[in-house]
Amino acid sequence: MKLLVVGGGGHEHAIIKSLKKNPEVTKIYALPGNGGIAQDAECVAIGATDIKGIVEFAAKNAIDFAVVA
């Protein structure tokens, strides 16, 4: 399962760490993420308020579930 977490703060980092524990998760993307998050997810330089960019990224990468924090 491919996941997308929108945001780049400590809250999002904690969410990602918890999501990584699920064996069904194959990939986690963070938009935009941060240096700490990059250890646990792939950060993508799309701003959290760029709705069009987020939707296009999710469609292109076949995201199964998104968390908007």
PALUM-721439 format. One record per residue (C-alpha): residue number from 1; residue in one letter; x, y, z. Coordinates in nm, 3 decimals, padded with zeros to 5 digits. Layout:
<recs>
<i=NUM&aa=A&u=X&v=Y&w=Z>
...
</recs>
This chain:
<recs>
<i=1&aa=M&u=00.000&v=00.000&w=00.000>
<i=2&aa=K&u=00.135&v=00.343&w=-00.098>
<i=3&aa=L&u=00.070&v=00.626&w=00.145>
<i=4&aa=L&u=00.095&v=01.003&w=00.125>
<i=5&aa=V&u=00.135&v=01.227&w=00.428>
<i=6&aa=V&u=00.082&v=01.598&w=00.367>
<i=7&aa=G&u=00.282&v=01.826&w=00.596>
<i=8&aa=G&u=00.632&v=01.869&w=00.725>
<i=9&aa=G&u=00.633&v=01.902&w=01.102>
<i=10&aa=G&u=00.680&v=01.686&w=01.406>
<i=11&aa=H&u=00.318&v=01.574&w=01.402>
<i=12&aa=E&u=00.355&v=01.437&w=01.051>
<i=13&aa=H&u=00.683&v=01.270&w=01.142>
<i=14&aa=A&u=00.514&v=01.086&w=01.430>
<i=15&aa=I&u=00.233&v=00.977&w=01.198>
<i=16&aa=I&u=00.484&v=00.843&w=00.946>
<i=17&aa=K&u=00.675&v=00.651&w=01.213>
<i=18&aa=S&u=00.352&v=00.483&w=01.320>
<i=19&aa=L&u=00.242&v=00.408&w=00.963>
<i=20&aa=K&u=00.579&v=00.244&w=00.888>
<i=21&aa=K&u=00.500&v=-00.026&w=01.143>
<i=22&aa=N&u=00.222&v=-00.166&w=00.923>
<i=23&aa=P&u=00.364&v=-00.451&w=00.709>
<i=24&aa=E&u=00.114&v=-00.373&w=00.432>
<i=25&aa=V&u=00.276&v=-00.031&w=00.372>
<i=26&aa=T&u=00.521&v=-00.050&w=00.083>
<i=27&aa=K&u=00.597&v=00.320&w=00.032>
<i=28&aa=I&u=00.539&v=00.646&w=00.218>
<i=29&aa=Y&u=00.569&v=00.988&w=00.057>
<i=30&aa=A&u=00.576&v=01.314&w=00.253>
<i=31&aa=L&u=00.478&v=01.644&w=00.092>
<i=32&aa=P&u=00.683&v=01.849&w=00.154>
<i=33&aa=G&u=00.838&v=01.666&w=00.449>
<i=34&aa=N&u=01.162&v=01.776&w=00.616>
<i=35&aa=G&u=01.513&v=01.649&w=00.689>
<i=36&aa=G&u=01.403&v=01.431&w=00.979>
<i=37&aa=I&u=01.111&v=01.283&w=00.790>
<i=38&aa=A&u=01.345&v=01.196&w=00.501>
<i=39&aa=Q&u=01.483&v=00.912&w=00.713>
<i=40&aa=D&u=01.142&v=00.743&w=00.716>
<i=41&aa=A&u=00.967&v=00.855&w=00.397>
<i=42&aa=E&u=01.043&v=00.994&w=00.055>
<i=43&aa=C&u=01.005&v=01.373&w=00.066>
<i=44&aa=V&u=00.865&v=01.545&w=-00.242>
<i=45&aa=A&u=00.897&v=01.919&w=-00.296>
<i=46&aa=I&u=00.527&v=01.996&w=-00.332>
<i=47&aa=G&u=00.384&v=02.245&w=-00.085>
<i=48&aa=A&u=00.110&v=02.139&w=00.155>
<i=49&aa=T&u=-00.123&v=02.406&w=00.010>
<i=50&aa=D&u=-00.061&v=02.312&w=-00.356>
<i=51&aa=I&u=-00.384&v=02.114&w=-00.397>
<i=52&aa=K&u=-00.349&v=02.071&w=-00.772>
<i=53&aa=G&u=00.010&v=01.949&w=-00.734>
<i=54&aa=I&u=-00.086&v=01.706&w=-00.458>
<i=55&aa=V&u=-00.376&v=01.561&w=-00.660>
<i=56&aa=E&u=-00.157&v=01.520&w=-00.968>
<i=57&aa=F&u=00.118&v=01.352&w=-00.764>
<i=58&aa=A&u=-00.130&v=01.116&w=-00.597>
<i=59&aa=A&u=-00.283&v=01.014&w=-00.929>
<i=60&aa=K&u=00.053&v=00.970&w=-01.102>
<i=61&aa=N&u=00.192&v=00.757&w=-00.817>
<i=62&aa=A&u=-00.123&v=00.549&w=-00.752>
<i=63&aa=I&u=-00.151&v=00.657&w=-00.388>
<i=64&aa=D&u=-00.384&v=00.429&w=-00.192>
<i=65&aa=F&u=-00.439&v=00.649&w=00.113>
<i=66&aa=A&u=-00.352&v=01.005&w=00.213>
<i=67&aa=V&u=-00.319&v=01.164&w=00.557>
<i=68&aa=V&u=-00.354&v=01.541&w=00.563>
<i=69&aa=A&u=-00.220&v=01.663&w=00.893>
</recs>
